Amino acid sequence: MATSDGQRNCQILAGVIGVMALTLFNISACATRGDAKDNAEVTRNVHALLAQHAELGAPNRIHVQTLDHVVYLTGIVSEGEMRSTAGDVALTAPGVARVVNTIEVSK
């Protein structure tokens, strides 16, 4: 059975929200005060680098979470190349040990 673009977008959004919820749960359950500060700094570093790439901005939506120096990228971009670029850029940020890229491509 075929799904409409609206249904697909709802499914993608539900998946993104689920991943973000699990990530937030893990951060709150496992992070100590020092770790949370380090992870927040890594997240800020990744955000700063992503902001230098105008093609990754609106209408794309990229969310960044960090746990134990592992960066989790979620959200939606309009092209597959943008997904790869976001992952590559995040990996270059100071303090990043690994990137888990689950960004969805809308087209």
Contact map, one row per residue, 1 for C-alpha under 8 A:
11100000000000000000000000000000000000000000000000000000000000000000000000000000000000000000000000000000000
11110000000000000000000000000000000000000000000000000000000000000000000000000000000000000000000000000000000
11111011000000000000000000000000000000000000000000000000000000000000000000000000000000000000000000000000000
01111111000000000000000000000000000000000000000000000000000000000000000000000000000000000000000000000000000
00111111100000000000000000000000000000000000000000000000000000000000000000000000000000000000000000000000000
00011111110000000000000000000000000000000000000000000000000000000000000000000000000000000000000000000000000
00111111111000000000000000000000000000000000000000000000000000000000000000000000000000000000000000000000000
00111111111100000000000000000000000000000000000000000000000000000000000000000000000000000000000000000000000
00001111111110000000000000000000000000000000000000000000000000000000000000000000000000000000000000000000010
00000111111111000000000000000000000000000000000000000000000000000000000000000000000000000000000000000000000
00000011111111100000000000000000000000000000000000000000000000000000000000000000000000000000000000000000000
00000001111111110000000000000000000000000000000000000000000000000000000000000000000000000000000000000001000
00000000111111111000000000000000000000000000000000000000000000000000000000100000000000000000000000000000000
00000000011111111100000000000000000000000000000000000000000000000000000000000000000000000000000000000000000
00000000001111111110000000000000000000000000000000000000000000000000000000000000000000000000000000000000000
00000000000111111111000000000000000000000000000000000000000000000000000001100000000000000000000000000000000
00000000000011111111100000000000000000000000000000000000000000000000000000000000000000000000000000000000000
00000000000001111111110000000000000000000000000000000000000000000000000000000000000000000000000000000000000
00000000000000111111111000000000000000000000000000000000000000000000000001000000000000000000000000000000000
00000000000000011111111100000000000000000000000000000000000000001000000001000000000000000000000000000000000
00000000000000001111111110000000000000000000000000000000000000000000000000000000000000000000000000000000000
00000000000000000111111111000000000000000000000000000000000000000000000000000000000000000000000000000000000
00000000000000000011111111100000000000000000000000000000000000001010000100000000000000000000000000000000000
00000000000000000001111111110000000000000000000000000000000000001000000000000000000000000000000000000000000
00000000000000000000111111111000000000000000000000000000000000000000000000000000000000000000000000000000000
00000000000000000000011111111110000000000000000000000000000000000010000000000000000000000000000000000000000
00000000000000000000001111111110000100000000000000000000000000000110000000000000000000000000000000000000000
00000000000000000000000111111110000000000000000000000000000000000000000000000000000000000000000000000000000
00000000000000000000000011111110000000000000000000000000000000000000000000000000000000000000000000000000000
00000000000000000000000001111111000000000000000000000000000000000000000000000000000000000000000000000000000
00000000000000000000000001111111111100000000000000000000000000000011000000000000000000000000000000000000000
00000000000000000000000000000111111100000000000000000000000000000000000000000000000000000000000000000000000
00000000000000000000000000000011111110000000000000000000000000000000000000000000000000000000000000000000000
00000000000000000000000000000011111111000000000000000000000000000000000000000000000000000000000000000000000
00000000000000000000000000000011111111100000000000000000000000000001000000000000000000000000000000000000000
00000000000000000000000000100011111111110000000000000000000000000010000000000000000000000000000000000000000
00000000000000000000000000000000111111111000000000000000000000000000000000000000000000000000000000000000000
00000000000000000000000000000000011111111100000000000000000000000000100000000000000000000000000000000000000
00000000000000000000000000000000001111111110000000000000000000000111100000000000000000000000000000000000000
00000000000000000000000000000000000111111111000000000000000000000100000000000000000000000000000000000000000
00000000000000000000000000000000000011111111100000000000000000000000000000000000000000000000000000000000000
00000000000000000000000000000000000001111111110000000000000000000100101000000000000000000000111100000000000
00000000000000000000000000000000000000111111111000000000000000011100001000000000000000000000000000000000000
00000000000000000000000000000000000000011111111100000000000000000000000000000000000000000000000000000000000
00000000000000000000000000000000000000001111111110000000000000000000000000000000000000000000110000000000000
00000000000000000000000000000000000000000111111111000000000000010000000000000000000000001100100000000000000
00000000000000000000000000000000000000000011111111100000000000010000000000000000000000000000000000000000000
00000000000000000000000000000000000000000001111111110000000000000000000000000000000000000000000000000000000
00000000000000000000000000000000000000000000111111111000000000000000000000000000000000001100100000000000000
00000000000000000000000000000000000000000000011111111001000000000000000000000000000001001100000000000000000
00000000000000000000000000000000000000000000001111111101100000000000000000000000000000000000000000000000000
00000000000000000000000000000000000000000000000111111100000000000000000000000000000000000000000000000000000
00000000000000000000000000000000000000000000000011111111100000000000000000000000000000000000000000000000000
00000000000000000000000000000000000000000000000000111111100000000000000000000000000000000000000000000000000
00000000000000000000000000000000000000000000000000001111100000000000000000000000010000000000000000000000000
00000000000000000000000000000000000000000000000001101111110111000000000000001000010001000000000000000000000
00000000000000000000000000000000000000000000000000101111111110000000000000000000000000000000000000000000000
00000000000000000000000000000000000000000000000000000001111110000000000000000000000000000000000000000000000
00000000000000000000000000000000000000000000000000000000111110000000000000001000000000000000000000000000000
00000000000000000000000000000000000000000000000000000001111111000000000000111100000000000000000000000000000
00000000000000000000000000000000000000000000000000000001111111100000000000111000000000000000000000000000000
00000000000000000000000000000000000000000000000000000001000111110000000011111000000000000000000000000010000
00000000000000000000000000000000000000000000000000000000000011111000000011100000000000000000000000000000000
00000000000000000000000000000000000000000010011000000000000001111100001111000000000000000000000000000000000
00000000000000000001001100000000000000000010000000000000000000111110001110000000000000000000000000000000000
00000000000000000000000000100000000000110110000000000000000000011111111100000000000000000000000000000000000
00000000000000000000001001100010000100100000000000000000000000001111111100000000000000000000000000000000000
00000000000000000000000000000010001000100000000000000000000000000111110000000000000000000000000000000000000
00000000000000000000000000000000000001100100000000000000000000000111111000000000000000000000001111000000000
00000000000000000000000000000000000000000000000000000000000000000111111100000000000000000000000111110000000
00000000000000000000000000000000000000000110000000000000000000011110111110000000000000000100000111110000000
00000000000000000000001000000000000000000000000000000000000000011110011111000000000000000000000000111100000
00000000000000000000000000000000000000000000000000000000000001111000001111100000000000100000000000111110000
00000000000000010011000000000000000000000000000000000000000001110000000111110000000000000000000000001111000
00000000000010010000000000000000000000000000000000000000000111100000000011111000000000000000000000000111000
00000000000000000000000000000000000000000000000000000000000111000000000001111100000000000000000000000011110
00000000000000000000000000000000000000000000000000000001001111000000000000111111011000000000000000000011110
00000000000000000000000000000000000000000000000000000000000100000000000000011111010000000000000000000000111
00000000000000000000000000000000000000000000000000000000000000000000000000001111111000000000000000000000111
00000000000000000000000000000000000000000000000000000000000000000000000000001111111100000000000000000000100
00000000000000000000000000000000000000000000000000000000000000000000000000000011111110000000000000000000000
00000000000000000000000000000000000000000000000000000011000000000000000000001111111111000000000000000000000
00000000000000000000000000000000000000000000000000000000000000000000000000001011111111100000000000001011100
00000000000000000000000000000000000000000000000000000000000000000000000000000001111111110000000000000000000
00000000000000000000000000000000000000000000000000000000000000000000000000000000111111111000000000000000000
00000000000000000000000000000000000000000000000001000001000000000000000000000000011111111100000000000000000
00000000000000000000000000000000000000000000000000000000000000000000000010000000001111111110000000111000000
00000000000000000000000000000000000000000000000000000000000000000000000000000000000111111111000000000000000
00000000000000000000000000000000000000000000010011000000000000000000000000000000000011111111100000000000000
00000000000000000000000000000000000000000000010011000000000000000000001000000000000001111111100100100000000
00000000000000000000000000000000000000000000000000000000000000000000000000000000000000111111100111100000000
00000000000000000000000000000000000000000000000000000000000000000000000000000000000000011111110100000000000
00000000000000000000000000000000000000000100110010000000000000000000000000000000000000001111111100000000000
00000000000000000000000000000000000000000100100000000000000000000000000000000000000000000001111100000000000
00000000000000000000000000000000000000000100000000000000000000000000100000000000000000000000111110000000000
00000000000000000000000000000000000000000100000000000000000000000000111000000000000000000111111111100000000
00000000000000000000000000000000000000000000000000000000000000000000111000000000000000000010001111100000000
00000000000000000000000000000000000000000000000000000000000000000000111000000000000000000010000111110000000
00000000000000000000000000000000000000000000000000000000000000000000011110000000000000100110000111111000000
00000000000000000000000000000000000000000000000000000000000000000000011110000000000000100000000001111100000
00000000000000000000000000000000000000000000000000000000000000000000000111000000001000100000000000111110000
00000000000000000000000000000000000000000000000000000000000000000000000111100000000000000000000000011111000
00000000000000000000000000000000000000000000000000000000000001000000000011111000001000000000000000001111100
00000000000100000000000000000000000000000000000000000000000000000000000001111000001000000000000000000111110
00000000000000000000000000000000000000000000000000000000000000000000000000011111001000000000000000000011111
00000000100000000000000000000000000000000000000000000000000000000000000000011110000000000000000000000001111
00000000000000000000000000000000000000000000000000000000000000000000000000000110000000000000000000000000111
